[in-house]
Amino acid sequence: MAQILLTGFEPFGAFATNPSWDALALADEHGLLDGLDAALARIPVTYDGAFATLQAALNHHRPRALLSFGLHGGLAGREAGVIYVETTARNRDGAGKADNAGVTRPARPIDPTAPATLPATLDVPALLEALQAAGFSARTSDDAGAYLCNHLFFRAACALQGQIPCGFVHVPPVKEMGGILTLQELARAAATLARAAAASMRSTQ
């Protein structure tokens, strides 16, 4: 059983890499997650595979919390150096662009029987405070888009209600992609978030 499951996405679209996963892998490689008992899972950017892969990781690692990461490149209104902690998963697809399997979802509910929105159940203020205390520019967001990030966030929030806390964080493109933060900085941010999530769980026990 893992204390926390951390997930990031594979590359998609015009992006040759995806810092949402690369930062987690680098944090793990450099020992920034040592002592956390964290498990990592790389999520495919496909509607059919994203939640299935997450569910398999949840079943395998049986974590006490889930924190997923995605890339906010291309989302309207997002600033290049800002990390966004999402507060709300929305019951909608319809981004208008294909996934990595070439599938495009029309604008429609992800689950017609589910609520229109579900909240993040990790301690969002604690995550935001930890990032800002570590020197990162961070804000909350109540709209994770209508592509695979929100799709995974909503499917997870729906499946995990009353079981384990879950949350979602959007990271910006890194310098190699025209962004502001380096991958090393983003790895430190990801580790900061993972430790804050673990600490917030301990404080509520």
C-alpha positions as CSV (number, residue, x, y, z in Angstrom):
1,M,0.0,0.0,0.0
2,A,1.4,3.4,-1.0
3,Q,0.8,6.6,0.9
4,I,0.2,8.6,-2.2
5,L,-0.2,7.9,-5.9
6,L,1.2,10.6,-8.2
7,T,0.3,10.6,-11.9
8,G,1.3,12.6,-15.0
9,F,0.5,12.3,-18.6
10,E,2.4,11.1,-21.7
11,P,3.2,13.7,-24.4
12,F,0.4,14.8,-26.7
13,G,-0.4,16.9,-29.7
14,A,2.5,19.2,-30.7
15,F,4.4,18.5,-27.4
16,A,7.3,16.1,-27.7
17,T,7.5,15.8,-23.9
18,N,5.1,16.3,-21.1
19,P,6.5,17.9,-17.9
20,S,3.5,16.7,-15.9
21,W,5.1,13.3,-16.0
22,D,8.8,14.3,-16.6
23,A,8.8,16.3,-13.4
24,L,7.5,13.4,-11.3
25,A,10.1,11.0,-12.9
26,L,12.9,13.5,-12.2
27,A,11.7,14.1,-8.6
28,D,11.8,10.4,-8.0
29,E,15.1,9.9,-9.7
30,H,16.7,12.7,-7.6
31,G,15.3,11.4,-4.3
32,L,13.0,14.3,-3.8
33,L,10.2,11.9,-2.9
34,D,12.3,9.8,-0.5
35,G,10.4,8.9,2.7
36,L,7.0,9.5,1.2
37,D,6.1,6.0,0.1
38,A,4.9,7.5,-3.2
39,A,3.9,5.4,-6.3
40,L,4.0,6.9,-9.8
41,A,1.9,6.1,-12.8
42,R,2.2,7.5,-16.4
43,I,-1.3,8.1,-17.9
44,P,-2.0,7.8,-21.7
45,V,-3.6,10.8,-23.4
46,T,-6.6,8.7,-24.6
47,Y,-10.2,8.8,-23.5
48,D,-10.3,5.0,-23.5
49,G,-7.0,4.5,-21.7
50,A,-6.6,7.3,-19.2
51,F,-8.9,6.2,-16.4
52,A,-8.4,2.5,-17.1
53,T,-4.7,3.1,-16.5
54,L,-5.4,5.1,-13.4
55,Q,-7.8,2.4,-12.1
56,A,-5.2,-0.3,-12.6
57,A,-2.6,1.8,-10.6
58,L,-5.1,2.4,-7.8
59,N,-5.9,-1.3,-7.6
60,H,-2.2,-2.2,-7.6
61,H,-0.8,0.4,-5.2
62,R,-3.9,0.9,-3.0
63,P,-2.8,4.5,-2.1
64,R,-4.3,6.6,0.7
65,A,-4.4,9.6,-1.6
66,L,-4.2,10.5,-5.3
67,L,-2.6,13.6,-6.8
68,S,-2.6,13.9,-10.6
69,F,-0.7,16.4,-12.7
70,G,-1.4,17.7,-16.2
71,L,0.0,20.3,-18.6
72,H,-1.9,23.6,-19.0
73,G,-0.2,24.5,-22.3
74,G,-2.9,25.9,-24.5
75,L,-5.6,26.4,-21.8
76,A,-7.1,29.9,-22.1
77,G,-6.0,32.4,-19.5
78,R,-3.2,30.4,-18.0
79,E,0.1,32.2,-17.3
80,A,3.4,30.6,-18.3
81,G,5.0,30.6,-14.9
82,V,2.0,29.7,-12.8
83,I,1.1,26.4,-11.2
84,Y,-2.7,26.0,-10.9
85,V,-4.3,23.8,-8.2
86,E,-7.7,22.7,-9.4
87,T,-10.6,22.9,-7.1
88,T,-13.4,21.6,-9.3
89,A,-13.8,18.6,-11.6
90,R,-16.5,19.2,-14.3
91,N,-18.7,16.6,-15.8
92,R,-18.0,17.5,-19.4
93,D,-15.9,16.5,-22.4
94,G,-15.6,18.5,-25.7
95,A,-12.2,20.1,-26.1
96,G,-12.5,19.9,-29.9
97,K,-9.1,18.2,-30.3
98,A,-8.3,14.6,-30.8
99,D,-6.6,12.4,-28.2
100,N,-3.5,10.4,-29.0
101,A,-5.6,7.7,-30.6
102,G,-7.3,10.2,-32.9
103,V,-10.6,10.3,-30.9
104,T,-12.5,13.5,-30.5
105,R,-15.2,13.7,-27.9
106,P,-18.2,16.0,-28.7
107,A,-19.4,18.4,-26.0
108,R,-21.3,16.1,-23.6
109,P,-21.3,14.9,-20.0
110,I,-18.7,12.4,-19.1
111,D,-21.3,10.5,-17.0
112,P,-24.9,11.6,-17.5
113,T,-25.9,10.0,-14.2
114,A,-23.2,12.0,-12.2
115,P,-23.3,15.5,-10.7
116,A,-22.3,18.5,-12.9
117,T,-19.3,19.2,-10.7
118,L,-17.3,17.4,-8.0
119,P,-14.8,19.1,-5.7
120,A,-11.1,18.2,-5.2
121,T,-10.9,16.4,-1.9
122,L,-7.3,17.0,-1.1
123,D,-6.6,20.1,1.0
124,V,-6.3,22.7,-1.8
125,P,-5.4,25.6,0.6
126,A,-2.6,23.5,2.0
127,L,-1.2,22.7,-1.4
128,L,-1.4,26.3,-2.5
129,E,0.3,27.5,0.7
130,A,3.1,25.0,0.3
131,L,3.9,26.0,-3.2
132,Q,3.9,29.7,-2.4
133,A,6.1,29.1,0.7
134,A,8.6,27.3,-1.6
135,G,8.8,30.3,-3.9
136,F,6.5,29.2,-6.7
137,S,3.8,31.3,-8.3
138,A,0.6,29.4,-7.7
139,R,-3.2,29.9,-7.9
140,T,-6.4,28.0,-7.6
141,S,-8.5,27.3,-10.6
142,D,-12.1,26.1,-10.8
143,D,-12.0,25.0,-14.5
144,A,-9.6,22.2,-15.6
145,G,-10.7,22.5,-19.3
146,A,-12.6,19.9,-21.3
147,Y,-9.8,17.6,-22.5
148,L,-8.0,14.7,-20.9
149,C,-6.9,16.5,-17.7
150,N,-10.5,17.3,-16.7
151,H,-11.7,14.0,-17.9
152,L,-9.3,12.1,-15.7
153,F,-9.9,14.4,-12.8
154,F,-13.7,14.0,-13.0
155,R,-13.5,10.2,-13.5
156,A,-11.2,9.9,-10.5
157,A,-13.3,12.2,-8.3
158,C,-16.4,10.3,-9.2
159,A,-14.9,6.9,-8.5
160,L,-13.1,7.8,-5.3
161,Q,-15.9,9.6,-3.5
162,G,-15.8,8.6,0.2
163,Q,-12.7,6.4,-0.3
164,I,-9.5,8.5,-0.6
165,P,-8.8,12.2,-1.2
166,C,-7.9,13.2,-4.7
167,G,-6.7,16.4,-6.4
168,F,-5.4,17.7,-9.7
169,V,-2.6,20.2,-10.5
170,H,-1.9,21.9,-13.8
171,V,1.7,22.7,-14.4
172,P,3.1,25.1,-17.1
173,P,5.4,24.3,-20.0
174,V,9.0,24.2,-19.0
175,K,11.8,26.3,-20.5
176,E,12.6,23.8,-23.2
177,M,9.0,24.3,-24.4
178,G,9.1,28.1,-24.3
179,G,8.0,28.3,-20.7
180,I,9.6,30.0,-17.6
181,L,10.4,27.2,-15.1
182,T,13.0,24.6,-15.6
183,L,12.2,20.9,-15.4
184,Q,14.3,20.7,-12.2
185,E,12.2,23.5,-10.7
186,L,9.0,21.8,-11.6
187,A,10.3,18.5,-10.1
188,R,10.9,20.4,-6.8
189,A,7.3,21.9,-7.1
190,A,5.9,18.4,-7.7
191,A,7.7,17.0,-4.6
192,T,6.6,20.0,-2.6
193,L,3.0,19.3,-3.5
194,A,3.3,15.6,-2.8
195,R,4.7,16.3,0.7
196,A,2.0,18.9,1.4
197,A,-0.7,16.4,0.4
198,A,0.8,13.7,2.7
199,A,1.1,16.2,5.6
200,S,-2.5,17.4,5.2
201,M,-3.7,13.8,5.4
202,R,-1.8,13.2,8.6
203,S,-3.2,16.4,10.1
204,T,-6.8,15.2,9.6
205,Q,-6.3,11.8,11.1
